[in-house]
Amino acid sequence: MMRALIFVSLPQMNQSGDNAKGSAATNWSGSMDITVFSTNYLNDLAEQAAGSPRRRQNRNVHASYADPCQRMFNAIDPDSYLAPHRHSPLQGNETIVAVRGLLALVIFDDLGRISESLLIGAGHCSAREGVAAGADIPPLRWHTILALEAASILLEVKAGPFDPQMPKEVAPWAPEEGTPDAHRYHQSVIERIRQQFEWCERSK
């Protein structure tokens, strides 16, 4: 079940790790204190992802780890490998909504076999048959996200507060990020998804 999302104005975080330190979102000139996530805001994030060695970049909307609602934008390019992982029940569900481009949510069983896959997209991709706007992922489900189009962007929402001492659990059968095995594995999963959804090669 998808959740309604309300954006409120919060100062942008400057944390270590993957969180972007780019320009702040455009401020709305109306009477309310609202932050607008403009096209320039998304373009800037996509450019940072393209220039990152990991080929992805996230930017937090929440003000701190203590916030009860943790939300971020995540720009991902097709050659970015996110190791299959899962979250504990204490971390709760993870909601993802496509903001730009075309991506695939891939679910695995405990042995690392693909059990489910779902295309999620926005803009011109959203009109395709079988493309969802997003998904709500329960805890303990092994999963990864693949970008099938350059500069694809997700909005991710999780319950807070966030405990950095309780990170996501990477699948034991998943290759370590940055290794040759990871590159081969990533390409093989993308190829399987493209074969399943033949038209996604022509989605641009």
Backbone bond lengths (Angstrom), bond angles and torsions (degrees), N, CA, C in turn:
res aa  C-N    CA-C-N  psi(-1)  N-CA   C-N-CA  omega(-1)  CA-C   N-CA-C  phi
1 M - - - 1.461 - - 1.520 108.92 -
2 M 1.329 117.35 125.54 1.446 121.79 -178.89 1.525 110.15 -77.55
3 R 1.316 116.15 149.12 1.457 121.38 -177.92 1.518 110.44 -105.62
4 A 1.317 116.19 147.64 1.464 120.31 173.46 1.521 108.21 -75.30
5 L 1.321 116.92 136.85 1.444 122.00 -176.53 1.522 109.72 -115.66
6 I 1.333 117.46 130.72 1.454 122.55 177.94 1.521 107.72 -117.77
7 F 1.333 117.28 124.57 1.446 121.45 -178.83 1.517 109.28 -94.35
8 V 1.316 115.68 129.67 1.457 120.81 177.07 1.517 108.63 -123.53
9 S 1.315 115.88 160.02 1.458 120.51 -177.99 1.516 110.15 -77.65
10 L 1.353 116.02 123.13 1.445 121.90 177.28 1.521 108.14 -140.04
11 P 1.310 118.47 147.55 1.462 119.44 176.51 1.508 110.24 -64.38
12 Q 1.329 116.05 147.00 1.453 120.56 -177.70 1.516 110.57 -81.10
13 M 1.328 116.70 141.96 1.448 121.33 -178.33 1.515 110.66 -76.88
14 N 1.316 115.68 149.89 1.457 122.37 171.52 1.520 107.50 -124.83
15 Q 1.322 115.52 72.65 1.451 120.95 -177.09 1.515 109.40 -102.03
16 S 1.315 115.68 162.93 1.455 120.63 174.96 1.514 109.56 -75.16
17 G 1.331 116.85 174.70 1.456 120.21 -179.65 1.508 110.83 91.42
18 D 1.339 115.57 -141.11 1.449 120.54 -172.95 1.522 113.89 -86.39
19 N 1.305 117.30 -10.60 1.459 118.54 -173.07 1.522 111.36 -65.10
20 A 1.335 116.54 127.60 1.463 121.15 -176.64 1.516 110.88 -69.59
21 K 1.321 115.27 150.93 1.459 121.72 175.75 1.522 109.40 -115.34
22 G 1.303 115.38 37.15 1.456 120.89 -176.61 1.510 112.18 -79.00
23 S 1.323 114.87 -172.49 1.461 120.55 -178.41 1.518 111.28 -65.00
24 A 1.311 116.40 150.99 1.452 121.34 179.99 1.521 110.20 -71.29
25 A 1.311 115.50 160.71 1.458 120.12 177.93 1.516 110.08 -65.72
26 T 1.314 115.27 156.52 1.455 121.18 179.66 1.525 110.88 -63.60
27 N 1.301 117.93 133.97 1.459 121.78 178.32 1.519 110.12 -87.41
28 W 1.307 116.30 129.96 1.454 122.04 177.38 1.521 108.47 -70.45
29 S 1.330 116.97 141.05 1.470 120.80 -174.95 1.521 112.94 -90.16
30 G 1.336 117.26 5.95 1.456 120.22 179.75 1.514 112.30 -75.29
31 S 1.328 116.06 -171.28 1.459 120.82 -174.34 1.523 112.75 -80.44
32 M 1.347 117.74 -18.25 1.459 120.22 -179.20 1.523 110.26 -92.20
33 D 1.311 115.48 152.37 1.469 121.57 -179.78 1.529 108.55 -84.95
34 I 1.324 115.82 84.24 1.466 122.26 -175.13 1.517 109.49 -122.62
35 T 1.316 115.85 140.04 1.451 121.47 175.05 1.517 109.42 -101.17
36 V 1.323 116.73 131.51 1.458 122.79 -179.38 1.524 108.90 -105.60
37 F 1.326 116.65 131.50 1.461 121.55 177.30 1.522 108.17 -93.68
38 S 1.313 116.06 92.40 1.450 122.68 -171.38 1.524 112.02 -79.89
39 T 1.331 115.32 171.92 1.458 121.25 174.97 1.521 110.38 -60.22
40 N 1.330 117.16 -39.88 1.464 120.38 178.03 1.519 111.78 -63.12
41 Y 1.309 116.28 -37.44 1.467 121.50 177.24 1.525 110.08 -60.23
42 L 1.335 116.62 -46.71 1.463 120.85 -179.82 1.527 111.19 -69.68
43 N 1.332 117.32 -39.00 1.464 120.46 178.30 1.524 111.18 -61.44
44 D 1.325 115.94 -41.67 1.462 120.86 179.83 1.528 110.41 -62.51
45 L 1.327 116.60 -41.99 1.459 120.64 179.40 1.527 110.44 -65.86
46 A 1.332 117.49 -41.99 1.464 121.36 179.16 1.526 111.23 -63.57
47 E 1.326 117.16 -37.76 1.462 120.60 178.35 1.528 110.92 -66.21
48 Q 1.331 116.69 -37.99 1.459 119.82 177.42 1.527 110.73 -65.65
49 A 1.330 117.02 -38.09 1.467 120.23 177.74 1.522 110.81 -63.74
50 A 1.338 116.45 -42.94 1.463 120.74 -179.34 1.522 111.74 -63.16
51 G 1.330 117.33 -30.63 1.453 121.41 -179.41 1.512 114.82 -91.89
52 S 1.331 116.97 -2.00 1.459 121.04 -178.62 1.531 110.78 -86.24
53 P 1.333 118.34 141.49 1.467 120.03 176.11 1.528 112.77 -58.12
54 R 1.334 116.62 -28.85 1.470 120.44 179.69 1.525 111.90 -87.38
55 R 1.326 116.12 -6.02 1.467 122.70 177.50 1.524 112.20 60.66
56 R 1.303 116.27 32.74 1.459 121.73 172.76 1.521 108.15 -155.90
57 Q 1.341 115.06 160.59 1.466 119.95 -179.49 1.510 109.06 -156.30
58 N 1.323 116.08 131.56 1.460 118.78 175.80 1.518 110.28 -111.62
59 R 1.311 114.94 155.38 1.461 121.59 178.31 1.522 108.05 -137.85
60 N 1.322 115.85 119.26 1.455 120.90 -176.80 1.524 111.90 -75.47
61 V 1.319 115.51 143.43 1.459 122.51 172.54 1.524 109.68 -98.24
62 H 1.333 116.55 -34.70 1.466 120.43 -179.58 1.531 110.03 -68.72
63 A 1.336 115.40 158.37 1.461 120.94 -173.86 1.519 113.17 -85.36
64 S 1.342 117.62 -28.79 1.460 119.92 -177.34 1.519 110.01 -159.85
65 Y 1.330 114.89 168.27 1.457 120.46 176.11 1.530 111.57 -60.79
66 A 1.327 117.30 -22.59 1.466 121.64 -176.61 1.519 112.90 -79.22
67 D 1.321 118.44 -13.82 1.466 120.74 -177.65 1.534 110.77 -59.56
68 P 1.333 117.84 139.61 1.466 120.61 -178.60 1.519 113.85 -71.15
69 C 1.333 116.87 -16.15 1.463 121.27 177.40 1.529 108.43 -127.54
70 Q 1.316 116.29 109.64 1.457 122.13 179.81 1.528 108.72 -92.82
71 R 1.338 117.83 123.35 1.449 120.28 -177.81 1.516 109.94 -144.45
72 M 1.309 115.02 143.60 1.455 120.65 -176.06 1.522 110.66 -153.57
73 F 1.321 115.32 155.88 1.449 122.18 168.52 1.524 107.44 -94.73
74 N 1.331 116.33 143.30 1.460 121.27 179.50 1.525 108.41 -134.15
75 A 1.323 116.69 112.73 1.463 122.16 177.20 1.522 108.29 -93.26
76 I 1.330 116.54 131.32 1.463 121.58 -173.48 1.520 109.38 -135.24
77 D 1.339 116.68 135.85 1.453 121.93 174.22 1.533 109.68 -102.74
78 P 1.325 117.85 160.46 1.474 120.61 -173.79 1.529 115.30 -60.15
79 D 1.330 118.57 -24.87 1.463 119.43 -179.27 1.526 112.60 -95.64
80 S 1.322 117.30 17.07 1.462 121.18 176.40 1.531 109.79 -90.75
81 Y 1.323 115.91 125.44 1.467 121.83 -179.49 1.518 110.09 -99.97
82 L 1.328 115.91 114.25 1.459 122.10 171.78 1.522 107.10 -103.05
83 A 1.301 117.09 109.78 1.468 120.66 -176.37 1.524 110.28 -57.88
84 P 1.325 117.89 134.95 1.469 119.99 175.35 1.530 110.61 -52.01
85 H 1.323 115.64 137.53 1.456 120.80 -174.16 1.522 109.57 -153.58
86 R 1.309 115.67 175.44 1.463 120.85 173.90 1.520 109.10 -147.41
87 H 1.338 115.28 163.98 1.459 122.12 -179.90 1.528 109.48 -114.06
88 S 1.316 116.09 151.14 1.457 121.06 -179.33 1.522 110.63 -77.45
89 P 1.346 117.43 161.36 1.475 119.84 176.26 1.523 112.87 -58.33
90 L 1.331 117.47 -28.52 1.462 120.08 178.66 1.524 111.80 -66.91
91 Q 1.326 116.52 -24.60 1.464 120.46 179.61 1.528 112.15 -85.79
92 G 1.319 117.34 -17.51 1.458 120.96 176.21 1.509 114.21 76.17
93 N 1.327 114.92 -169.61 1.462 121.45 -179.37 1.526 111.45 -72.66
94 E 1.327 114.52 156.77 1.463 122.00 174.34 1.525 107.77 -120.26
95 T 1.323 116.58 120.99 1.464 121.57 178.60 1.521 109.05 -101.14
96 I 1.336 115.98 129.57 1.460 120.72 177.14 1.525 108.91 -123.06
97 V 1.325 116.21 136.55 1.464 122.43 179.38 1.524 108.05 -132.98
98 A 1.328 116.93 129.44 1.461 120.73 179.08 1.529 109.76 -71.82
99 V 1.309 115.56 133.30 1.459 122.55 176.59 1.527 110.89 -107.37
100 R 1.334 115.31 -32.69 1.466 120.63 -178.74 1.529 109.04 -155.28
101 G 1.324 116.20 142.81 1.457 120.82 172.04 1.514 114.86 83.23
102 L 1.334 115.09 -157.34 1.471 122.60 -176.06 1.511 109.08 -135.63
103 L 1.326 115.89 130.01 1.460 122.15 -179.73 1.525 109.77 -136.54
104 A 1.317 115.58 168.25 1.463 120.72 175.97 1.520 109.12 -128.65
105 L 1.313 115.89 131.90 1.454 122.58 169.77 1.524 106.61 -93.63
106 V 1.329 116.73 123.11 1.464 121.52 -177.57 1.520 108.53 -117.74
107 I 1.325 116.26 126.70 1.466 123.38 179.64 1.530 109.03 -107.41
108 F 1.339 116.74 138.30 1.465 122.34 -178.23 1.526 110.20 -119.92
109 D 1.339 115.39 155.39 1.458 118.85 170.74 1.522 108.90 -87.25
110 D 1.316 117.06 -177.03 1.466 120.57 -174.51 1.521 113.17 -67.43
111 L 1.324 117.41 -16.37 1.464 121.39 179.32 1.524 112.43 -96.21
112 G 1.321 116.46 0.65 1.448 120.01 177.89 1.513 114.53 91.00
113 R 1.326 117.06 8.36 1.459 120.28 177.94 1.525 109.69 -85.57
114 I 1.346 116.08 141.17 1.459 120.27 178.31 1.525 109.44 -68.46
115 S 1.320 116.60 122.18 1.463 120.81 -179.93 1.524 112.27 -105.91
116 E 1.334 116.93 -28.95 1.462 121.15 179.55 1.521 109.04 -150.85
117 S 1.316 115.98 153.60 1.470 120.38 173.05 1.516 108.77 -149.31
118 L 1.318 115.18 148.36 1.451 121.14 -176.51 1.515 109.11 -143.82
119 L 1.316 117.41 131.14 1.455 121.44 173.04 1.516 109.42 -84.63
120 I 1.314 116.57 136.13 1.455 121.70 175.50 1.523 107.42 -130.22
121 G 1.322 116.56 136.81 1.457 118.98 -175.35 1.510 112.34 -156.90
122 A 1.316 114.03 169.54 1.468 121.95 179.55 1.516 108.48 -139.40
123 G 1.320 115.13 165.90 1.460 119.87 179.30 1.516 111.45 66.27
124 H 1.342 116.27 -133.91 1.468 119.87 -177.11 1.515 112.10 -63.70
125 C 1.343 117.23 -24.57 1.469 120.39 -179.41 1.524 112.28 -73.23
126 S 1.317 117.53 -26.39 1.460 120.70 -174.23 1.519 112.95 -68.73
127 A 1.333 117.23 -18.74 1.461 120.48 -179.40 1.524 112.29 -80.28
128 R 1.325 117.73 -10.70 1.455 121.16 -178.89 1.530 111.20 -71.06
129 E 1.305 115.91 143.93 1.463 120.21 177.34 1.522 109.70 -64.80
130 G 1.313 116.81 133.18 1.453 121.46 177.65 1.512 115.08 87.25
131 V 1.333 117.73 2.63 1.467 120.68 179.19 1.524 109.13 -97.09
132 A 1.325 116.19 123.80 1.460 121.73 179.62 1.525 109.84 -95.30
133 A 1.319 115.88 163.64 1.465 120.83 175.86 1.520 111.11 -77.60
134 G 1.331 116.96 -29.23 1.455 120.21 -178.10 1.514 110.41 178.84
135 A 1.330 115.88 -166.45 1.465 120.72 -177.89 1.524 109.70 -158.20
136 D 1.321 115.06 159.58 1.460 122.45 176.38 1.523 106.75 -116.59
137 I 1.331 117.71 115.85 1.462 122.75 -172.11 1.526 109.44 -102.90
138 P 1.328 117.92 119.76 1.469 120.02 179.43 1.521 111.09 -75.37
139 P 1.327 116.99 164.14 1.468 120.20 177.41 1.534 111.51 -62.66
140 L 1.323 115.14 161.36 1.468 124.12 174.10 1.525 114.06 67.45
141 R 1.318 117.51 16.13 1.466 120.59 174.89 1.526 108.87 -104.84
142 W 1.334 116.25 118.04 1.464 119.92 176.43 1.526 108.71 -64.98
143 H 1.320 117.31 130.43 1.454 118.89 -177.66 1.522 111.35 -157.05
144 T 1.318 115.33 162.94 1.444 122.61 171.05 1.516 108.71 -146.70
145 I 1.314 115.68 167.86 1.464 122.57 176.68 1.526 108.32 -120.58
146 L 1.310 116.33 131.36 1.456 122.45 175.44 1.522 109.02 -113.71
147 A 1.322 117.12 134.46 1.459 120.78 171.16 1.526 107.89 -89.71
148 L 1.313 116.61 126.59 1.459 121.67 179.06 1.524 111.70 -103.84
149 E 1.315 116.03 -0.30 1.456 122.32 178.52 1.519 107.85 -144.97
150 A 1.322 116.60 140.65 1.462 120.57 -179.48 1.524 111.25 -59.95
151 A 1.330 115.22 147.16 1.466 122.58 176.61 1.524 112.60 61.90
152 S 1.323 117.07 30.79 1.465 119.59 174.64 1.529 109.18 -73.35
153 I 1.332 115.76 144.36 1.463 120.28 -175.64 1.525 110.23 -134.40
154 L 1.316 114.68 135.26 1.467 122.98 175.69 1.524 110.00 -112.90
155 L 1.326 115.24 152.42 1.459 121.69 162.71 1.519 106.59 -105.86
156 E 1.322 116.67 124.48 1.461 121.96 -179.69 1.528 109.51 -112.16
157 V 1.327 115.50 136.13 1.464 121.27 -179.36 1.525 109.25 -131.77
158 K 1.334 115.68 130.01 1.458 122.07 177.63 1.524 108.75 -138.66
159 A 1.311 115.39 157.48 1.462 119.76 175.83 1.521 109.62 -72.91
160 G 1.320 116.10 144.96 1.448 121.62 174.90 1.519 110.51 -109.10
161 P 1.304 116.81 -177.94 1.463 126.46 -4.35 1.527 111.83 -71.47
162 F 1.345 116.04 160.39 1.455 121.94 179.88 1.512 109.90 -96.38
163 D 1.326 115.99 130.43 1.459 121.61 178.66 1.523 108.43 -104.66
164 P 1.347 118.94 106.96 1.463 120.62 -179.22 1.516 113.32 -64.67
165 Q 1.340 116.73 -14.23 1.459 120.20 177.03 1.527 112.05 -83.52
166 M 1.333 116.14 -3.83 1.459 120.44 178.93 1.537 108.71 -124.22
167 P 1.325 116.11 69.16 1.471 119.22 -176.06 1.518 111.54 -72.96
168 K 1.335 115.31 172.60 1.450 120.33 175.54 1.521 109.99 -63.14
169 E 1.320 115.70 153.88 1.457 121.87 179.99 1.532 109.55 -96.04
170 V 1.322 116.55 117.11 1.461 121.30 179.16 1.517 109.02 -78.63
171 A 1.327 116.93 137.96 1.465 121.84 -178.33 1.527 110.49 -61.01
172 P 1.333 117.36 135.32 1.474 120.01 -178.25 1.519 113.33 -65.63
173 W 1.329 117.25 -21.91 1.460 120.91 -179.76 1.527 112.51 -93.01
174 A 1.324 117.73 0.74 1.465 121.17 -177.55 1.526 110.30 -89.30
175 P 1.334 118.35 133.87 1.470 120.39 177.26 1.525 111.25 -61.89
176 E 1.307 115.56 150.14 1.459 120.79 179.72 1.519 110.40 -71.72
177 E 1.325 115.94 137.75 1.465 120.86 -179.67 1.521 110.77 -58.47
178 G 1.336 116.05 139.61 1.448 121.42 177.36 1.514 115.14 90.83
179 T 1.321 117.30 -1.09 1.467 121.11 -179.81 1.524 110.51 -100.09
180 P 1.357 117.71 158.84 1.472 120.04 175.36 1.520 112.62 -58.15
181 D 1.327 117.18 -35.76 1.466 120.23 177.98 1.521 111.16 -62.59
182 A 1.331 116.47 -37.38 1.463 120.08 179.51 1.518 110.51 -63.93
183 H 1.321 117.11 -41.58 1.469 120.51 179.74 1.528 110.68 -63.16
184 R 1.320 116.73 -45.49 1.472 120.15 -179.88 1.527 110.80 -64.56
185 Y 1.317 115.95 -42.63 1.468 119.82 -179.75 1.522 110.63 -63.76
186 H 1.330 116.16 -45.11 1.465 121.10 -179.93 1.526 110.84 -58.81
187 Q 1.314 116.78 -45.92 1.460 120.68 179.86 1.517 112.03 -63.79
188 S 1.336 116.41 -36.50 1.470 119.16 -179.88 1.521 111.82 -68.29
189 V 1.331 117.50 -37.75 1.467 120.53 178.51 1.524 109.98 -69.06
190 I 1.323 117.06 -42.99 1.462 119.95 177.74 1.525 110.75 -59.75
191 E 1.331 117.10 -42.32 1.456 120.46 -179.25 1.527 111.06 -63.45
192 R 1.318 117.14 -39.03 1.468 120.04 178.07 1.525 111.25 -64.51
193 I 1.326 116.28 -40.12 1.462 120.03 179.23 1.525 110.08 -67.77
194 R 1.314 117.39 -41.55 1.466 120.36 179.28 1.527 111.26 -65.28
195 Q 1.310 117.29 -34.97 1.468 120.30 176.72 1.521 110.90 -68.38
196 Q 1.338 115.77 -37.30 1.464 119.90 179.17 1.520 110.94 -67.33
197 F 1.337 115.65 -39.43 1.461 121.10 -179.92 1.525 107.09 -116.79
198 E 1.316 116.89 80.14 1.463 123.00 -170.03 1.521 112.85 -55.45
199 W 1.336 117.68 -34.97 1.447 120.76 -174.20 1.517 113.41 -72.47
200 C 1.361 118.31 -13.87 1.460 118.08 -173.10 1.526 111.65 -68.23
201 E 1.327 118.92 -17.66 1.458 120.70 173.42 1.531 110.06 -67.81
202 R 1.324 116.83 -24.06 1.458 120.04 -176.83 1.523 112.10 -108.29
203 S 1.339 116.08 21.89 1.462 120.46 -172.24 1.516 113.42 -80.82
204 K 1.330 118.34 -15.27 1.466 119.50 -175.73 1.520 110.88 -75.43
